[in-house]
Amino acid sequence: MNTDIDPRVVVKFDSLMAMKLKTRGFRLPPSTKLASQLSGSNRSRYRGRGVNFEEYRQYQMGDDIRSLDWSVTQRTGEPHIRVYSEEKDQSVILFVDQRSSMFFSSIDTMKSVVAAHISACCAWKVTKNSDRIGALLFNDHEISWYKPQRNSAHVSRILRTLTDMNKGLSSKQRIGSQSGLESGFSRGLAKLTKQKLKGSLVIMVSDFNDLTENDFSQIKWLKQHNDILGVSISDPMEANLEFVDSANISDGELQLPVGPSLNSKLVQYNKDNSLKDERIRQLIQAGGIDVIKLDTSGTHIAQFNQQTSGGGRV
């Protein structure tokens, strides 16, 4: 008898390691500061792909005359040049949500599994590009921080912890978020903020459930010094919960019979959920943060690639 858990419900470490083979067609997003450019541009802040402007300074004997900035020279009356530095390798930080709210799907793949797959692909792609990968992984009661490094062994350690957190969601002993306490997202974000990151690309992979005003303030603070990309994972049933036929829903332990008779009681729930989603969208856009939207249909890698190619971002 095969007792293996469906890989759409719980990830295996080997499967996340094997995501390395999918990086050939996997596209990392460019800097979100370049997000307004046309699709097809390969400009980014990754190592070896350009230069960064540093400052203006007065011309000195031996400076390249081609670096003269004529507008500053005219304004000051003294010859000034533009000083550049070669771009260095970039740190990419994965901020990965494995809270109990992520352990849900009504059609194919759990949100938590989608998050794990996308995070693994990002980690391997960053390593392949010879950039540094770091991660902050969190669930309802644990936080694991990994400083950025550039090697496969480091990716392996990140993915091992991610696998363990993911498996914990299906455990009978799993602990959900406790009412009245700060959410795992808030605590994870506070931990990330304390790292005082600068010049990094932070990829936030979450359902963004239960975000507070303080969470948004911290995200905006991070955005001042870093590029941030949100990867929002949702399930169609969360957008419009309605039952056409009788069914049983389960949290892995208990079952609850549901059916069309409940739909009248779900009108306010759907309305509140829609307002919450709109509020999150507005606040994220107000902070100048790009968001990629993925669902639980099982086509999340293709969805990610399509949107990082320039189509479909919020």
Buried (B, 14 or more C-beta within 10 A) or exposed (E): EEEEEEEBBBBBBEBBBEBBEBBEEBBBBBBBBEBEEEEEEEEBBBBEBEEEEEEBEEBEEEBEEEBBBEEBBEEEEEBBBBBEEEBEBBBBBBBBBBBBBBBBBEEBBBBBBBBBBBBBBBBBBBBBBEBBBBBBBBBBBBBBBBEBBBEBEBBEBBBEBBBBBBBBBBEEEBEBBEEEEBBBBBBBBBBBBEBEBEEBBBBBBBBBBBBEEEBBBBBBEBBEEBBBBBBBBBBEBBEEBEBEEEEEEEEEEEEEEBEEEBBEEBEEEBEEBEEBBEEBBEBBEEBEBBBBBBBBBBBBBEBBBBBBEBEEBB
